[in-house]
């Protein structure tokens, strides 16, 4: 994020218009309850498909999708309170009653708060690759994490992932197809040609390649999932390439 909040990311406007104050929403969750399965119907006050945006940053993707899909509920999280404040303010000002935002890590959310087979889509854009090898153990996408994504999604649920790091993508392409009917995507997002996220916009401006894909959950037994987690390697790739 820039030092001060702005209405654009590298010249690309933040989606949506600021409404009169009487039409604003309340989208921030100041404090999550003790660990346990979240009740999405209670959180949003209605029953609707649920999309999780893990590591939402300043909220660009969540805002855009929520504006275009009012029939969906959007739960977006990040570990950085500052970017969640920005995202919450923008969602509030745009009257997005179908959005909730909270400060928590992606692994912790799925592990402690998301009931099995309770969400319809999970999106993960540009997880931190940690270029320093000494920090490799902090990388989010591991066999254990992908198993949690698989567990959280309903039958037919979709996992969407994107990165600009070649090493990370090679690792994802190795492990994700074991748990999802996974396909690599090419070209720009039709709904956001400049980029779905601030990071994607930045990466494209720098001429970096964007790697992305999506997959539907495969029908697997718990023993098969356990075997995948046990046998697949940790993400110890070279992130500097």
N, C-alpha and C positions, 0 to 999 in steps of 0.2 A: 504494500500500500504506500502511496505517497505520504509525505509528512502531514498534509492536510487533506481532508476529504474533498473530492471533486465529483463532478457529474459526468465524467468520462474516464475511460481507460485508454491512454495513448491516442486520444482523439476520437475514440469510438464511444458514443453516448451510452450512458447507463440506461437499460430498458425501462420504459414506463414513464408516465407523467406524475408529478406531485399534485395530489388532490387537495381540495379545501380541507382544513383541519377536522371538520365535523365528519369527514368520510375516512379518516385514518383508521388503521387497524392496530391491534396489539399482538405482535408476533413473537416477542421475546419471552423465553422461559428463563427467568432469573436464576432459578435453582431447580435442578432435577430432583425428583423424590429419591428415597433410598433405592438401591438396586432391586430390580424386579421388572417383569414384562410391562411395557408401557401400553396403555389402552388408547389406541389411535382414535377411536370414536369419541372417547371422552376428551382427549386433547384438542381435537378439531371441532367437536360439537356436531359431528355428522359422520356418516359412513361413506367412504370414497376410497378409490385406489390410493395407495401410499407410495411416495417416492422419497428415498433417502439420498441426500447430497452430502457425501462424506468429505470434509475438508473444503467447505464452500467458499472460503476466502471472503471477498467483499460481496458475495451473493449474486454475482452477475447471472450465472446459469439458473439458479433458483428463481430469481425475479423474472427472467425471461420465460421460463417454462410455466411458472405460476400464472403469468399474465395470459399466455396462450392457451393454458389448460386449466380453467377455473374448476373443472370437474375433478381435478386431482388434489390430494393433500400432499404438501411438501414439508419434510422435516430436514432441516439443514444444520450441520454442526461444523465447528472448527475448534482447535485447541487455543487459538489466539483471541482473547477477549476483545481486542481492538477491532479486528475485522468483523467480528460478530456484532459489535456496536454499530459499525457502518451498515452492515447488511440489514440489521433490525430496523434502523432508522429509515432506510430506503423502502423496505417492505411495508413498514407502518404508513409512510407517506403515500404509498401507492394503493393503500386500502386492500392489501392482499391478506384477506382473512383465511386463505387456504395455505398459509405459510406459518411455520414455527421455527425458531432458531435457538440454539443452545450451545454453550461452551462445554465440549467434551471431546475426547479422542475417539477416532473411528473404531478402533479395536474394542475399547471400553464400552462404547455404545452397543455394538453388536453382541458382545460377550455378556453384558450385564443387564441390558434394557430391552433388547428386541426379541420378542417371542419367536419360536420357530414358525416358519411358513406364514409370516404375518405382513410382509411388505411385497409390493408388486415390482418395483424397480429400485436398484441401487446404482448410483453414479459415483465414480471416483475419478477426478480430474487432477492430473499432475501431482501424484504423491511425491514427497521429498525423496530424491534419490540418494542423498548423503554421499557426496563425492569422496570424502575422507573415508578410507577403508576401515579406520578404527571406529567409525560410527555405523558400519554396515548393519549391525544388529538392531538399529533403530528403524530400519526400513519397514514400512507398513505391510507391503504385500508379501506374505509368506504362505506356505501351505495351510498353516493354522488359520490365518486371516481369511483366505479364500474359502476354507471350509465353513467359517462363520457366515460369510456372504451367502454361500449355498444354503446353509441352515435357515437363514433369515427370510429367504425368498419363497414365495408361494410356488406351487407347481406352475410352470410356464413363466415364472418370473425372470426378469432380464437384468444382467449385470453389464454396465457400461464402464469402460476404463480408457484413460488416455494419458500419454506421457510424451515428453520431448527428449527423453533419455534412451538411447539405443540399447544400452545394457539392460536397463529395467524392462524395456519392451521384450527383449529376447527372453528374459526370465519369465515374464508374464505369458508369453506365447508358448513356453514350455509347460507351465503348470496349469494355467486356466483351462485349457481344453480337456483336462482330466475330470473337471468338475462341471463344465458347461459345454453346451454345443456352441463353440466359440468361432467367431469369424472376424478376420481383420477387415477394417473399413478403410476406404481411400477417399481422397478429395476432401473438400470442406463441408462442414455441417450446413445443410440447406437452410436451417433456421437461424444460423449465425455464421455467415461466410467469413467474417473478420475474426471469429473465435468465440467459443462459448464462455470462456473464462478470461480473466485479466492475464493470466500466465500464457494462455494460448495466443492471445493478441500480441503480447510481448515477443514470444518465440517466433511467431510468423514475421514480425517486423525485423527480427534479427536473421531471418533466413533459415531458421532451424526446422528440421523435419518433425512433423507431428505424427505420432503413432497412436492408433486408436482401434478399438474393437468392442464387440459386444457378444454376449452369449446367454442362452436360455439354460436354466438349471437342468442338469442331467438327472435321470432317475437312478439313484444309487442307494445301496444299503449302507447302514452305519458302519459295518465292517469294511466295506469298500472305501468309504471316506477315510476311516481310520488308517487304512493301508496307504492311501495316497499321502496323508499327512506324515506318516512314519517314514516313507521311502523317498519323498521328494526333498531336494536340497533347500537349504536356506538361501536367501537372495544375496549371495556373496559374489556379485558380478563387478566388473570394472566400470564404474559410472563416469569415468573421465573421457571415454571414447565418444 
